[in-house]
Amino acid sequence: MADSGPDDRTLARPEIGGSIRLVLVVALALVGAVVSLLLLGRERADPWIIGLLTVLAVVGVFALFAYAAGLLRFGLPDPHDELARRVVDSATEGISVVDALGRVLYANPRYCEIIGAPSPDEARPVERLFTSDPDASEAVYRLAQGVREGRAASEEVRVATPGQPVRWLRLGARPAAARQRGGRFAVWTVSDLTRERERQETAFLELQHAIDYLDHAPAGFFSAAGGAIHYINATLVDWLGYDLAEFGPGGLSVVDLVPGPAAALLTNIAPVPGGVRTEVLDLDLKRKNGQTLPVRLWHRVAFSSDGTPGASRTLVVNRSREDNAGDPARAAEVRFARFFHNSPIAIATVDREGRIARANAMFARLFGGREAARGRPLVEVIGEGSRGAFAGVIEAAVNGHTPPSPLDIGAERDGGRSVRFYVAPVEDEAAGGEAAIVYAIDTTEQRTLEAQFAQSQKMQAVGQLAGGVAHDFNNVLTAIIGYSDLLLANSRPTDPSFQDVMQIKQNANRAAGLVRQLLAFSRRQTLRPQVLKLGDVMSDLSMLLRRLLGEMVKLEVKEGRDLWPVKADLNQFEQVIVNLAVNARDAMPEGGTLTIRTVNVPAEQAEFYAEAGLPRADHVLVEVTDTGTGIPPAIIDKIFEPFFSTKEVGKGTGLGLSTVYGIVKQTGGTLQVESAVGHGSVFRVFLPRHIPEVVDLPARAEVEAPAKPQDLTGRGTLLLVEDEEAVRAFAARALASRGYQVLEAGSGVEALEVMAEHGGEVDLILSDVVMPEMDGPTLLKELRGTHPDIKVIFMSGYAEEAFAKNLPEGADFGFLPKPFTLKQLIEAVKKSMGRSD
């Protein structure tokens, strides 16, 4: 409103001038009429005079009515214009209205006072006031340019006029709403900020003096909030041996100054909503060179009404400069405080009511602050399920009885935390009301490691059992499949028993598939690792997964950028992803979303997955997340065990996740699972990053014959070493039917005896790996001395890698995995013999 007055008044001046001109024109017209009537003569002028008087009378009557109604003012000032003028004239800032030619049309008294003009008529525009001051004139130019562009702006300028004190002014300019010929009116404002700036400079100097006094005080001082130090005085910096610049933004924190758990005494303060809490603490600060500085702290923290802590005010007294030799009690108090708060064991004392009387720094760190524990019943820091037993132990200790053993229970602060408590009674009558001492050791990490070790031992034991079962079962399946092949070779498709034998063989092959899954779990299957780019693998798998998941489950694949290569068996890795995806689909019967994410996990991020036991090395993460029903906590430790399944009978073998577990472990990876009932599950597969060597040798290929051999017969003498009689009988019969002479041995010892008698005749040895008395690798070592060039094919239900490490270095051998068919046996022998006929 103060700025609108000048515009209205300025714009009213042309209207007043127009009214005056109108009155003059009317007056001249009347004078001209009178003169004209005089020239006409009295007789001829009478009618005109009467008519003129009549017109004037009518105009006068209507003018009276218009004046009464407020339609005419007759040159009186508008009350609104007058009110605006008074408001503008009484404004505390100077205001002037300037036309497009730079002429001051209006200036209020404050404007004249600031610029030193005796009257408004002598007021100069702002654009002509500061021509001798370069900084001020530049600011005025920018403001004037803004007015010409239709913008409003303001700036502060420092005006230094020769012979006058320096002044600070705030200049403002804006275009007015009204226009005139040649441009727009401008409204300029001027405010004198000199006194305000002088007060600010005075306050700043006083603050500088206060900081200077505080910096050089004989005591240390710092202020901290949220664990970060916002201010520290020079005295304390000098005591600690730091440079003051190191305590700027992003500098040191409380934990850098207070070593160990004692920092919790300063950061974990129990809130007092709307109040202030002061703590007196005897601690050791850590100097920059690693040495300690014994100090006494007066730590004061104010809290807001909602309990939010503000910045602390902490006074520090250097105890190392005090001479306590004359006061042994005080010296003992200081030593005790240092030992008490630097102890790695949480210690607290309780009174006869079981309330905490005193607690050290580690206790504050474990249970949420010293003041949070002081005066609080000790049982409240214990999980509710263990409070009854713990309360009994405390009561016994208070009554002078020492508990026979420590207690391992959970703490209230963290449901996953485990603490071991030792309680001892206090027999000193002068203990100040302290009836018992409680020692607490955080055993969370130990319990976690114990659980991981127990789970690992259990999985290893189950794996050994599964591997042993698979090995023995493979021998049985080898005999079943082999004799089925012999029957089929001697039967015609039209024979009534042909289809029955085919069913026997097909079901034996299905059983062999289950055995392979058991071997995968026990990490004894045959892998053919190769360097994989997971981005390409996941792209190829996406179409297959979408068909497997169906229409009700949405698949999202989020591939990380620049994924590192990994080395794994392609088929086995695909089986891992397929098994996880199928399990996730079954956990979402009503539909949902399955998300597969791949990302690099550098070694420095391995600590985020410490629960999974991820080693500190580069890995590639494949994360499979579903929105299904989740896994109950009671069974989550059993899901990787063979034959464990939550599905209905007949809808699952219970080998899917056990296969995933075995493949990942055998590949050198790590597997982690997280799940919440009703919120889905997350399976994380970590595969080690593959760093290529100078030459990456391809994996040993299995003994494979050509796809379509023309002739599977052969000649030569073979030594068949197999402890399983059914397998040995089948293999011997099959090889003899193809033209080979077969020598048999039931163990490695028997094989040595046969070789001693017929060593010069034997062209090839087919040996089982696991045998009593002497296994296959040992047999090969024994024969290397006498028959260094003998050809050997090992037969085993285990993976080749499971026994290859026990062979002599550089040993050449073939490998035939069990169970095998008649054709696979003959092809392996034919290829190893090296005969083309």
Order of alpha helices (4+ residues) and beta strands (2+ residues): alpha-alpha-alpha-beta-beta-alpha-alpha-beta-beta-beta-alpha-beta-beta-alpha-alpha-alpha-beta-beta-beta-alpha-beta-beta-alpha-alpha-alpha-beta-beta-beta-alpha-alpha-beta-alpha-beta-beta-alpha-beta-beta-alpha-beta-beta-beta-alpha-beta-alpha-beta-alpha-beta-alpha-beta-alpha
